[in-house]
């Protein structure tokens, strides 16, 4: 089949097929690396969110036991969560089911509604977070200008 091709053309074809194979292998490797990095990031976010939930649960238990008032428990929980950071500038925040920020590291966000916030693709990401949280928790994918969000 290739016998009618000149030797230079056959060598060029071999090189081209080899390069194409390497490109396919490298692409598969990069996809696998991306998936692995995403899984690691999700595990880190889940761990931090679980820590925040446990901290808030402990503060809530103190209020239920009558050791602190409900208002004091809310203030302590919000202050504790607002101080939590991880990675490179990532943070934890609390939304209620109406989309109001209960705790956020940016003081100006607290008490404001994020319900109508949209990302660059026009997605209402806070609404999506609330829906995922109502279903028991999980992750949503976010454009890089907002970050990644774990919903619990």
Secondary structure as the mmCIF struct_conf table of DSSP 4:
data_model
#
loop_
_struct_conf.conf_type_id
_struct_conf.id
_struct_conf.beg_label_comp_id
_struct_conf.beg_label_asym_id
_struct_conf.beg_label_seq_id
_struct_conf.end_label_comp_id
_struct_conf.end_label_asym_id
_struct_conf.end_label_seq_id
TURN_TY1_P TURN_TY1_P1 UNK A 3 UNK A 4
BEND BEND1 UNK A 5 UNK A 5
HELX_RH_AL_P HELX_RH_AL_P1 UNK A 7 UNK A 64
TURN_TY1_P TURN_TY1_P2 UNK A 65 UNK A 66
BEND BEND2 UNK A 67 UNK A 68
HELX_RH_AL_P HELX_RH_AL_P2 UNK A 70 UNK A 82
TURN_TY1_P TURN_TY1_P3 UNK A 83 UNK A 83
STRN STRN1 UNK A 85 UNK A 86
TURN_TY1_P TURN_TY1_P4 UNK A 87 UNK A 89
STRN STRN2 UNK A 90 UNK A 91
STRN STRN3 UNK A 94 UNK A 95
TURN_TY1_P TURN_TY1_P5 UNK A 97 UNK A 98
BEND BEND3 UNK A 99 UNK A 99
STRN STRN4 UNK A 100 UNK A 100
STRN STRN5 UNK A 101 UNK A 103
BEND BEND4 UNK A 105 UNK A 106
HELX_RH_3T_P HELX_RH_3T_P1 UNK A 107 UNK A 109
TURN_TY1_P TURN_TY1_P6 UNK A 110 UNK A 111
STRN STRN6 UNK A 113 UNK A 113
TURN_TY1_P TURN_TY1_P7 UNK A 115 UNK A 116
TURN_TY1_P TURN_TY1_P8 UNK A 120 UNK A 121
BEND BEND5 UNK A 122 UNK A 122
HELX_RH_AL_P HELX_RH_AL_P3 UNK A 125 UNK A 134
TURN_TY1_P TURN_TY1_P9 UNK A 135 UNK A 136
STRN STRN7 UNK A 138 UNK A 140
TURN_TY1_P TURN_TY1_P10 UNK A 144 UNK A 146
STRN STRN8 UNK A 149 UNK A 151
#
